[in-house]
Amino acid sequence: MIVDRTTLDIKPITDQVLREVSGANVNEVVRDGLAWSNELVLHVIELKTNGPARDFTKLPALFQHDIAEINRRLEAHNARLMPTAAHPWMDPYTQMHLWPYEYNPIYEAYDRIFNCKGHG
């Protein structure tokens, strides 16, 4: 989850981070061993292996490296990754913003069926 560095309020700028890395509005940026991607909403950035991992022992260092890189890039936005999986005061009914680019129709359908505003 991307949050404001000072207030820890959510900051829906995943699209900006991916655009700065790739130069375009993309859903995913492939890096050495890992990929960064959008995940339904604009305040979440997903880190995942770029396909099946052949050596699990290298994964912790790969993830830590990319987490540090994302946090370095977020400094320019006065933002950081929140070091926990749940935000204690985010109001998803007023602060959630679905990913507006490729796959948006899928996310809108998912939200219509499952009401993503109650997530977390």
C-alpha positions as CSV (number, residue, x, y, z in Angstrom):
1,M,0.0,0.0,0.0
2,I,1.3,3.4,-0.9
3,V,0.9,6.1,1.8
4,D,1.9,9.7,2.4
5,R,5.2,9.7,4.2
6,T,4.1,12.3,6.8
7,T,0.5,11.4,7.5
8,L,0.3,7.7,6.4
9,D,-2.9,8.5,4.5
10,I,-3.3,6.4,1.4
11,K,-1.8,7.9,-1.7
12,P,-3.3,6.6,-5.0
13,I,-0.2,7.0,-7.2
14,T,0.7,3.5,-8.4
15,D,0.0,4.6,-11.9
16,Q,2.6,7.4,-11.6
17,V,5.2,5.0,-10.2
18,L,4.8,2.5,-13.0
19,R,4.7,5.3,-15.6
20,E,8.0,6.8,-14.2
21,V,9.7,3.4,-14.5
22,S,8.3,2.4,-18.0
23,G,7.5,5.7,-19.7
24,A,3.9,4.7,-20.4
25,N,0.6,3.9,-18.6
26,V,1.2,0.2,-18.1
27,N,-0.2,-2.5,-15.7
28,E,3.1,-4.1,-15.1
29,V,6.9,-3.4,-15.2
30,V,9.1,-6.5,-15.6
31,R,12.4,-6.2,-13.7
32,D,15.2,-8.6,-13.0
33,G,13.4,-11.6,-11.5
34,L,10.4,-9.7,-10.2
35,A,7.6,-7.6,-11.7
36,W,5.7,-4.6,-10.3
37,S,2.1,-4.3,-11.2
38,N,-1.2,-2.7,-10.3
39,E,-3.6,-4.5,-8.1
40,L,-7.2,-3.4,-8.5
41,V,-6.8,0.0,-6.9
42,L,-4.5,3.0,-7.3
43,H,-2.9,2.9,-3.8
44,V,-1.6,-0.7,-4.1
45,I,1.5,-1.8,-6.0
46,E,2.0,-5.6,-6.3
47,L,5.5,-7.2,-6.3
48,K,5.6,-10.7,-7.7
49,T,8.0,-13.2,-9.2
50,N,8.2,-12.8,-13.0
51,G,7.1,-16.4,-13.6
52,P,7.9,-19.5,-11.5
53,A,10.9,-19.0,-9.2
54,R,13.7,-21.5,-9.7
55,D,15.6,-20.6,-6.5
56,F,13.5,-19.6,-3.5
57,T,16.6,-18.7,-1.5
58,K,17.2,-15.6,-3.7
59,L,13.6,-14.3,-3.3
60,P,14.0,-12.5,0.0
61,A,16.9,-10.4,-1.3
62,L,15.1,-9.7,-4.6
63,F,11.9,-8.5,-2.9
64,Q,13.9,-6.4,-0.4
65,H,15.8,-4.8,-3.2
66,D,12.7,-3.8,-5.1
67,I,10.9,-2.6,-2.0
68,A,13.8,-0.3,-1.3
69,E,13.7,0.8,-5.0
70,I,10.0,1.6,-4.8
71,N,10.5,3.5,-1.6
72,R,13.3,5.5,-3.1
73,R,11.1,6.4,-6.1
74,L,8.2,7.3,-3.7
75,E,10.3,9.8,-1.9
76,A,9.8,12.3,-4.7
77,H,6.1,12.1,-4.0
78,N,6.4,12.4,-0.2
79,A,5.2,8.8,-0.1
80,R,6.4,5.3,1.1
81,L,5.1,1.8,1.2
82,M,3.2,1.1,4.4
83,P,4.9,-1.7,6.3
84,T,1.7,-3.6,7.0
85,A,-1.1,-5.2,5.1
86,A,-4.1,-3.3,6.5
87,H,-4.6,0.4,6.8
88,P,-6.1,1.4,10.2
89,W,-8.0,4.5,9.1
90,M,-8.5,4.3,5.4
91,D,-12.2,4.7,4.5
92,P,-12.6,2.5,1.3
93,Y,-16.1,4.0,0.7
94,T,-14.6,7.4,0.0
95,Q,-10.9,6.8,-0.7
96,M,-10.8,3.8,-2.9
97,H,-10.0,4.5,-6.6
98,L,-10.1,1.6,-9.0
99,W,-7.3,1.2,-11.6
100,P,-8.5,3.3,-14.6
101,Y,-6.3,1.8,-17.3
102,E,-6.1,-1.5,-19.1
103,Y,-8.3,-4.2,-17.4
104,N,-10.5,-1.5,-15.8
105,P,-13.7,-3.1,-17.2
106,I,-12.7,-6.3,-15.3
107,Y,-12.0,-4.3,-12.1
108,E,-15.3,-2.5,-12.5
109,A,-17.2,-5.8,-12.9
110,Y,-15.4,-7.3,-10.0
111,D,-16.3,-4.2,-7.9
112,R,-20.0,-4.4,-9.1
113,I,-20.2,-8.1,-8.2
114,F,-18.2,-8.1,-4.9
115,N,-18.3,-4.5,-3.7
116,C,-14.5,-3.8,-3.3
117,K,-15.2,-0.8,-1.2
118,G,-15.6,-3.0,1.8
119,H,-12.1,-4.5,1.4
120,G,-9.5,-4.7,4.1
